Amino acid sequence: MLSDEQNQQAMLQLIQENQQLTSYRQTNQLMLDAVSVLLNAADAAELQYKLLVLVQSVVPFEQAWLIGERSDETPYLRLLSVYPETATFEVGDWSQLAPWLTDQSVNLADAQDEPSWALVQWPSLHAFRSLLVQPIDSAHHRYYLLLMHPQSAAFASNHQEVVRQFSLFVAGLLDRIEVRQLLSENTTLRERQKRMETSLIQAEKMASLGQLAAGVAHELNNPLGYILSNITTFRSYIQSYNQLIHLYRQLATSSGEQASDLQNQINELYRKDDIEFMLEDSVELVHDSIEGAMRLRDIISSLRRFSHPDRGQIEVLSINEILESTVKIIWSELKNKVTLQYQLCEQPLMVKANPSQLSQVFLNLLMNAAQAMDKSPAQIQITTALVDEQVLIRICDNGCGMSPALQKRIFEPFYTTKDVGKGTGLGLSLSKAIIEEHQGQIDVESTLGRGSCFSIMLPVAGS
């Protein structure tokens, strides 16, 4: 038979094992419930509060706080969640709680017996005697779980162990919430950045059009002028045609002397108004007017495509066509200043891109080239080629060129060498951003006094 002492030891061992088993069951249940909370919580605040509710189901406390530690904020501690929600309290000086907010778990049977507790000037804490503090370390931050009870020795060692084990699991949940928040913040920042870039691109478009406005108006006025002139001339011809048609109708129903008289009138009209010339000239008037109207259509179409707010549409398009469309917009700025030379690849060069954005890049480079001219004859050469599954676009000029120091800065935002009102300093920086967004690259080669050459490489569509 066992002695009384052996029986007592066996009983104590059974009690300890039972407590351990209870703690194990409680911890497992808490973890299962916490997973459900994570899946269903709408946000971090709801998750934090529901975790406190879960702890309350196995640990007897009257009030619980979840405190967050942030090294980049002042004060570096802040109260994240409180249970119950109806609890009233006033936050005091966080530094007064520092002795208990450490990297170790703390279980105070009676805080009133602690000499340092008298220094805590938090009226809302003076009603509590038992204090259980558990640090929780996530990947990015430290948290503290603070459980309080008005009775002394309210938290047993098994309660402390359950909270410790649960805190290790909770750290993983908080990591997921932090990652989710970071991803959400990054997404928001990227969307905001995209909106700002779109606004800047649109503003730069409008600035470019503003500089071209007078030239474009003149370019539109020329074909419009000769279309109006041709129509006016053709309207005067119509009067003679109407007279001639009227005479022929009478001639068709006449005979004898009346028919002879009508024929003489027709001959006289042919001679006096030179009908033969009118007929030939009418064909040319119509042909020239159609050409002028098509010229107007092309300019307006190019302007509309260029100035339309960018909606991010990506298309498979021909680089040569985009270049030719852009030249139509800026032609009024170029035609009296430079000689434009093309060396375009004969085979189709198709890229996957935003046509409006690429057009803006080419417009910026062509405008800069035209404004850099300080010699005669001034020349701009546009070249396209296929190089190793990449589309090469080169826009070269024989203008004033750039120093090595200037070449290092030309792609910086708001950097410009132009006079006030003649440049925003955004053209080349936005052009670089647009090309890089299209998985391409833009480079410049320049010699002071001899000219500059900008090279753009874009991937071939489908490569």
C-alpha positions as semicolon CSV with decimal commas, in nm:
position;residue;x (nm);y (nm);z (nm)
1;M;0,000;0,000;0,000
2;L;0,104;0,360;-0,062
3;S;0,182;0,583;0,227
4;D;-0,016;0,902;0,291
5;E;0,274;1,107;0,161
6;Q;0,288;0,904;-0,160
7;N;-0,089;0,939;-0,200
8;Q;-0,059;1,314;-0,162
9;Q;0,219;1,331;-0,422
10;A;0,017;1,118;-0,663
11;M;-0,286;1,338;-0,608
12;L;-0,084;1,654;-0,671
13;Q;0,058;1,502;-0,989
14;L;-0,291;1,414;-1,110
15;I;-0,411;1,767;-1,035
16;Q;-0,116;1,915;-1,226
17;E;-0,171;1,683;-1,521
18;N;-0,541;1,769;-1,519
19;Q;-0,457;2,141;-1,515
20;Q;-0,213;2,092;-1,803
21;L;-0,472;1,896;-1,999
22;T;-0,733;2,167;-1,931
23;S;-0,488;2,437;-2,041
24;Y;-0,407;2,238;-2,355
25;R;-0,776;2,198;-2,441
26;Q;-0,849;2,563;-2,372
27;T;-0,554;2,678;-2,581
28;N;-0,653;2,456;-2,873
29;Q;-1,012;2,582;-2,859
30;L;-0,891;2,941;-2,845
31;M;-0,677;2,886;-3,154
32;L;-0,966;2,731;-3,347
33;D;-1,194;3,017;-3,249
34;A;-0,923;3,271;-3,337
35;V;-0,896;3,131;-3,690
36;S;-1,271;3,179;-3,732
37;V;-1,239;3,535;-3,601
38;L;-0,958;3,609;-3,851
39;L;-1,165;3,482;-4,143
40;N;-1,474;3,680;-4,045
41;A;-1,334;4,003;-3,898
42;A;-1,408;4,307;-4,114
43;D;-1,097;4,498;-4,004
44;A;-0,811;4,505;-3,755
45;A;-1,016;4,678;-3,484
46;E;-1,286;4,408;-3,494
47;L;-1,024;4,130;-3,486
48;Q;-0,845;4,284;-3,186
49;Y;-1,166;4,319;-2,985
50;K;-1,287;3,967;-3,064
51;L;-0,951;3,824;-2,952
52;L;-1,011;3,986;-2,613
53;V;-1,357;3,829;-2,605
54;L;-1,202;3,487;-2,672
55;V;-0,952;3,523;-2,386
56;Q;-1,236;3,621;-2,152
57;S;-1,404;3,286;-2,220
58;V;-1,121;3,097;-2,043
59;V;-0,951;3,353;-1,818
60;P;-1,158;3,534;-1,550
61;F;-1,086;3,906;-1,589
62;E;-1,302;4,214;-1,550
63;Q;-1,124;4,439;-1,795
64;A;-0,869;4,380;-2,072
65;W;-0,655;4,611;-2,282
66;L;-0,462;4,546;-2,600
67;I;-0,175;4,794;-2,622
68;G;0,033;4,856;-2,935
69;E;0,397;4,966;-2,938
70;R;0,517;5,183;-3,228
71;S;0,876;5,309;-3,237
72;D;0,790;5,564;-3,507
73;E;0,517;5,741;-3,310
74;T;0,492;5,966;-3,005
75;P;0,375;5,845;-2,761
76;Y;0,517;5,509;-2,864
77;L;0,236;5,319;-2,685
78;R;-0,131;5,343;-2,775
79;L;-0,446;5,169;-2,666
80;L;-0,583;4,959;-2,953
81;S;-0,879;4,778;-2,796
82;V;-1,064;4,754;-2,463
83;Y;-1,296;4,486;-2,323
84;P;-1,573;4,540;-2,237
85;E;-1,664;4,813;-2,483
86;T;-1,862;4,991;-2,210
87;A;-1,554;5,032;-1,988
88;T;-1,477;5,391;-1,892
89;F;-1,122;5,504;-1,818
90;E;-0,872;5,782;-1,870
91;V;-0,534;5,719;-2,030
92;G;-0,243;5,846;-1,823
93;D;0,135;5,858;-1,864
94;W;0,243;5,539;-2,042
95;S;0,594;5,558;-1,896
96;Q;0,448;5,483;-1,550
97;L;0,355;5,133;-1,672
98;A;0,703;5,064;-1,811
99;P;0,812;4,832;-1,522
100;W;0,543;4,581;-1,627
101;L;0,553;4,630;-2,005
102;T;0,861;4,423;-2,083
103;D;0,948;4,120;-2,293
104;Q;0,851;3,889;-2,005
105;S;0,508;3,774;-1,889
106;V;0,401;3,935;-1,557
107;N;0,144;3,797;-1,311
108;L;0,086;4,027;-1,012
109;A;-0,123;3,863;-0,740
110;D;-0,180;4,201;-0,575
111;A;-0,059;4,515;-0,748
112;Q;-0,128;4,715;-0,432
113;D;0,167;4,538;-0,268
114;E;0,403;4,660;-0,542
115;P;0,599;4,973;-0,434
116;S;0,610;5,098;-0,794
117;W;0,233;5,071;-0,830
118;A;0,188;5,373;-0,609
119;L;0,362;5,580;-0,878
120;V;0,099;5,489;-1,139
121;Q;-0,128;5,792;-1,161
122;W;-0,406;5,618;-1,352
123;P;-0,730;5,645;-1,151
124;S;-0,898;5,386;-1,373
125;L;-0,637;5,123;-1,271
126;H;-0,657;5,175;-0,896
127;A;-0,972;4,962;-0,873
128;F;-0,780;4,651;-0,984
129;R;-0,554;4,430;-0,773
130;S;-0,467;4,135;-0,999
131;L;-0,268;4,215;-1,311
132;L;-0,162;3,976;-1,590
133;V;0,060;4,124;-1,865
134;Q;0,162;3,922;-2,171
135;P;0,387;4,065;-2,447
136;I;0,297;3,962;-2,804
137;D;0,567;4,002;-3,070
138;S;0,456;4,014;-3,433
139;A;0,696;4,048;-3,726
140;H;0,671;4,429;-3,725
141;H;0,542;4,543;-3,384
142;R;0,509;4,450;-3,020
143;Y;0,175;4,435;-2,843
144;Y;0,082;4,390;-2,478
145;L;-0,222;4,203;-2,350
146;L;-0,321;4,350;-2,013
147;L;-0,579;4,157;-1,805
148;M;-0,715;4,309;-1,480
149;H;-0,935;4,190;-1,193
150;P;-1,045;4,370;-0,873
151;Q;-0,972;4,063;-0,655
152;S;-0,621;3,960;-0,557
153;A;-0,467;3,639;-0,695
154;A;-0,737;3,613;-0,960
155;F;-0,502;3,465;-1,221
156;A;-0,363;3,118;-1,158
157;S;-0,047;2,984;-1,318
158;N;-0,250;2,779;-1,567
159;H;-0,428;3,102;-1,676
160;Q;-0,088;3,258;-1,736
161;E;0,023;2,956;-1,941
162;V;-0,295;2,960;-2,153
163;V;-0,246;3,330;-2,224
164;R;0,123;3,274;-2,307
165;Q;0,050;2,990;-2,550
166;F;-0,237;3,182;-2,706
167;S;-0,022;3,493;-2,749
168;L;0,224;3,295;-2,964
169;F;-0,061;3,201;-3,195
170;V;-0,210;3,552;-3,187
171;A;0,124;3,695;-3,303
172;G;0,077;3,508;-3,631
173;L;-0,275;3,647;-3,670
174;L;-0,154;4,001;-3,607
175;D;0,120;3,945;-3,866
176;R;-0,147;3,860;-4,123
177;I;-0,350;4,167;-4,031
178;E;-0,040;4,388;-4,057
179;V;0,050;4,240;-4,396
180;R;-0,309;4,288;-4,512
181;Q;-0,298;4,651;-4,398
182;L;0,038;4,709;-4,568
183;L;-0,091;4,559;-4,891
184;S;-0,404;4,773;-4,869
185;E;-0,196;5,085;-4,800
186;N;0,041;5,002;-5,086
187;T;-0,253;4,949;-5,321
188;T;-0,403;5,282;-5,214
189;L;-0,069;5,458;-5,262
190;R;-0,022;5,301;-5,605
191;E;-0,372;5,408;-5,710
192;R;-0,306;5,760;-5,583
193;Q;0,028;5,770;-5,764
194;K;-0,139;5,649;-6,083
195;R;-0,403;5,924;-6,059
196;M;-0,132;6,185;-6,002
197;E;0,070;6,058;-6,298
198;T;-0,241;6,064;-6,518
199;S;-0,315;6,421;-6,409
200;L;0,044;6,528;-6,477
201;I;0,041;6,364;-6,820
202;Q;-0,287;6,537;-6,908
203;A;-0,154;6,873;-6,782
204;E;0,161;6,830;-6,991
205;K;-0,054;6,747;-7,295
206;M;-0,251;7,067;-7,249
207;A;0,071;7,266;-7,201
208;S;0,209;7,123;-7,526
209;L;-0,110;7,204;-7,713
210;G;-0,101;7,555;-7,567
211;Q;0,244;7,609;-7,716
212;L;0,123;7,475;-8,051
213;A;-0,212;7,654;-8,050
214;A;-0,120;7,941;-8,285
215;G;0,056;7,712;-8,532
216;V;-0,223;7,455;-8,528
217;A;-0,481;7,729;-8,585
218;H;-0,281;7,846;-8,887
219;E;-0,248;7,487;-9,008
220;L;-0,626;7,444;-8,986
221;N;-0,693;7,782;-9,145
222;N;-0,494;7,711;-9,463
223;P;-0,702;7,418;-9,596
224;L;-1,019;7,580;-9,463
225;G;-0,933;7,899;-9,655
226;Y;-0,889;7,734;-9,993
227;I;-1,192;7,510;-9,935
228;L;-1,403;7,826;-9,885
229;S;-1,238;7,991;-10,188
230;N;-1,304;7,684;-10,405
231;I;-1,668;7,663;-10,295
232;T;-1,719;8,034;-10,367
233;T;-1,571;7,992;-10,716
234;F;-1,774;7,679;-10,779
235;R;-2,090;7,861;-10,673
236;S;-2,028;8,123;-10,948
237;Y;-1,982;7,838;-11,198
238;I;-2,317;7,693;-11,095
239;Q;-2,495;8,005;-11,226
240;S;-2,348;7,946;-11,573
241;Y;-2,426;7,572;-11,552
242;N;-2,788;7,650;-11,460
243;Q;-2,822;7,886;-11,761
244;L;-2,668;7,623;-11,988
245;I;-2,896;7,346;-11,860
246;H;-3,199;7,572;-11,901
247;L;-3,106;7,647;-12,264
248;Y;-3,047;7,278;-12,342
249;R;-3,389;7,189;-12,201
250;Q;-3,553;7,446;-12,429
251;L;-3,347;7,323;-12,725
252;A;-3,467;6,968;-12,668
253;T;-3,832;7,070;-12,734
254;S;-3,767;7,329;-13,008
255;S;-3,725;7,313;-13,384
256;G;-3,660;7,532;-13,684
257;E;-3,568;7,893;-13,632
258;Q;-3,627;7,878;-13,253
259;A;-3,383;7,588;-13,220
260;S;-3,122;7,775;-13,426
261;D;-3,161;8,080;-13,201
262;L;-3,121;7,867;-12,884
263;Q;-2,810;7,704;-13,027
264;N;-2,660;8,048;-13,094
265;Q;-2,731;8,145;-12,729
266;I;-2,563;7,826;-12,607
267;N;-2,255;7,895;-12,823
268;E;-2,240;8,252;-12,696
269;L;-2,261;8,131;-12,330
270;Y;-1,982;7,881;-12,397
271;R;-1,766;8,159;-12,541
272;K;-1,850;8,434;-12,291
273;D;-1,824;8,225;-11,970
274;D;-1,558;7,987;-12,103
275;I;-1,757;7,677;-12,008
276;E;-1,476;7,445;-12,120
277;F;-1,242;7,600;-11,861
278;M;-1,515;7,590;-11,596
279;L;-1,565;7,217;-11,648
280;E;-1,195;7,144;-11,617
281;D;-1,154;7,381;-11,323
282;S;-1,458;7,234;-11,142
283;V;-1,288;6,894;-11,133
284;E;-0,976;7,051;-10,980
285;L;-1,182;7,257;-10,733
286;V;-1,360;6,946;-10,606
287;H;-1,035;6,747;-10,590
288;D;-0,850;7,021;-10,401
289;S;-1,145;7,073;-10,163
290;I;-1,157;6,702;-10,083
291;E;-0,782;6,705;-10,015
292;G;-0,824;7,007;-9,787
293;A;-1,113;6,845;-9,601
294;M;-0,909;6,527;-9,553
295;R;-0,619;6,738;-9,424
296;L;-0,855;6,904;-9,173
297;R;-0,992;6,563;-9,075
298;D;-0,643;6,421;-9,014
299;I;-0,530;6,718;-8,804
300;I;-0,847;6,722;-8,593
301;S;-0,838;6,344;-8,552
302;S;-0,475;6,357;-8,436
303;L;-0,550;6,643;-8,197
304;R;-0,854;6,463;-8,055
305;R;-0,659;6,141;-8,002
306;F;-0,374;6,329;-7,840
307;S;-0,573;6,560;-7,614
308;H;-0,835;6,307;-7,503
309;P;-0,795;6,219;-7,133
310;D;-0,597;5,897;-7,104
311;R;-0,808;5,597;-7,001
312;G;-0,518;5,355;-6,997
313;Q;-0,627;5,165;-7,309
314;I;-0,355;4,936;-7,444
315;E;-0,364;4,855;-7,814
316;V;-0,150;4,674;-8,069
317;L;-0,047;4,958;-8,300
318;S;0,202;5,061;-8,565
319;I;0,488;5,281;-8,446
320;N;0,518;5,440;-8,791
321;E;0,151;5,541;-8,789
322;I;0,179;5,697;-8,442
323;L;0,487;5,895;-8,553
324;E;0,312;6,019;-8,869
325;S;0,002;6,115;-8,669
326;T;0,216;6,308;-8,420
327;V;0,400;6,493;-8,697
328;K;0,063;6,614;-8,830
329;I;-0,003;6,779;-8,494
330;I;0,333;6,953;-8,474
331;W;0,384;7,018;-8,845
332;S;0,295;7,386;-8,815
333;E;0,580;7,421;-8,565
334;L;0,829;7,237;-8,784
335;K;0,762;7,323;-9,147
336;N;0,912;7,674;-9,146
337;K;1,206;7,587;-8,921
338;V;1,346;7,248;-9,010
339;T;1,377;6,988;-9,279
340;L;1,217;6,664;-9,164
341;Q;1,371;6,341;-9,288
342;Y;1,219;5,995;-9,248
343;Q;1,399;5,662;-9,248
344;L;1,113;5,433;-9,150
345;C;1,136;5,057;-9,147
346;E;0,942;4,912;-9,439
347;Q;0,804;4,615;-9,246
348;P;0,524;4,681;-8,992
349;L;0,661;4,759;-8,645
350;M;0,381;4,663;-8,406
351;V;0,396;4,735;-8,033
352;K;0,152;4,691;-7,748
353;A;0,106;5,039;-7,608
354;N;-0,115;5,333;-7,517
355;P;-0,133;5,542;-7,840
356;S;-0,205;5,870;-7,663
357;Q;0,092;5,832;-7,428
358;L;0,337;5,733;-7,702
359;S;0,219;6,026;-7,913
360;Q;0,295;6,257;-7,622
361;V;0,648;6,118;-7,592
362;F;0,716;6,175;-7,963
363;L;0,559;6,522;-7,949
364;N;0,783;6,621;-7,656
365;L;1,096;6,502;-7,835
366;L;1,004;6,673;-8,163
367;M;0,917;7,002;-7,989
368;N;1,244;6,995;-7,797
369;A;1,435;6,925;-8,118
370;A;1,265;7,214;-8,300
371;Q;1,333;7,454;-8,011
372;A;1,699;7,349;-7,994
373;M;1,775;7,464;-8,350
374;D;2,029;7,746;-8,372
375;K;2,177;7,683;-8,715
376;S;2,082;7,653;-9,080
377;P;2,001;7,422;-9,242
378;A;1,814;7,276;-8,945
379;Q;1,734;6,906;-8,972
380;I;1,539;6,647;-8,774
381;Q;1,568;6,282;-8,867
382;I;1,315;6,018;-8,757
383;T;1,432;5,658;-8,783
384;T;1,257;5,330;-8,699
385;A;1,406;4,981;-8,713
386;L;1,370;4,630;-8,575
387;V;1,663;4,530;-8,351
388;D;1,664;4,195;-8,167
389;E;1,286;4,171;-8,113
390;Q;1,284;4,536;-8,008
391;V;1,143;4,836;-8,194
392;L;1,399;5,116;-8,216
393;I;1,283;5,477;-8,259
394;R;1,546;5,750;-8,299
395;I;1,473;6,122;-8,315
396;C;1,790;6,317;-8,396
397;D;1,858;6,684;-8,458
398;N;2,156;6,900;-8,551
399;G;2,073;7,167;-8,295
400;C;2,272;7,317;-8,009
401;G;2,332;6,986;-7,826
402;M;2,387;6,938;-7,453
403;S;2,679;6,927;-7,215
404;P;2,748;6,603;-7,020
405;A;2,629;6,774;-6,698
406;L;2,298;6,871;-6,861
407;Q;2,246;6,520;-7,002
408;K;2,257;6,379;-6,646
409;R;1,967;6,601;-6,538
410;I;1,729;6,623;-6,833
411;F;1,505;6,341;-6,705
412;E;1,464;6,501;-6,361
413;P;1,110;6,629;-6,287
414;F;1,071;7,008;-6,315
415;Y;1,422;7,056;-6,450
416;T;1,423;7,286;-6,753
417;T;1,662;7,519;-6,933
418;K;1,381;7,702;-7,114
419;D;1,258;8,049;-7,033
420;V;0,972;8,095;-6,790
421;G;0,641;8,009;-6,956
422;K;0,804;7,801;-7,231
423;G;0,840;7,473;-7,044
424;T;0,710;7,291;-6,739
425;G;1,016;7,074;-6,683
426;L;0,793;6,765;-6,692
427;G;0,811;6,670;-7,059
428;L;1,116;6,443;-7,053
429;S;1,059;6,305;-6,702
430;L;0,704;6,202;-6,800
431;S;0,833;6,065;-7,130
432;K;1,082;5,847;-6,943
433;A;0,810;5,727;-6,704
434;I;0,576;5,644;-6,996
435;I;0,844;5,448;-7,185
436;E;0,946;5,253;-6,874
437;E;0,579;5,176;-6,802
438;H;0,572;5,019;-7,150
439;Q;0,871;4,798;-7,052
440;G;1,099;5,007;-7,270
441;Q;1,391;5,241;-7,223
442;I;1,490;5,586;-7,346
443;D;1,847;5,716;-7,381
444;V;2,012;6,029;-7,513
445;E;2,338;6,093;-7,695
446;S;2,439;6,454;-7,739
447;T;2,739;6,663;-7,835
448;L;2,747;7,031;-7,747
449;G;2,719;7,236;-8,066
450;R;2,644;6,936;-8,288
451;G;2,301;6,808;-8,183
452;S;2,118;6,541;-7,986
453;C;1,974;6,199;-8,057
454;F;1,708;6,033;-7,841
455;S;1,673;5,655;-7,875
456;I;1,368;5,460;-7,758
457;M;1,348;5,080;-7,740
458;L;1,010;4,909;-7,705
459;P;0,931;4,535;-7,709
460;V;0,764;4,404;-8,023
461;A;0,400;4,307;-7,967
462;G;0,381;3,939;-7,883
463;S;0,754;3,903;-7,814
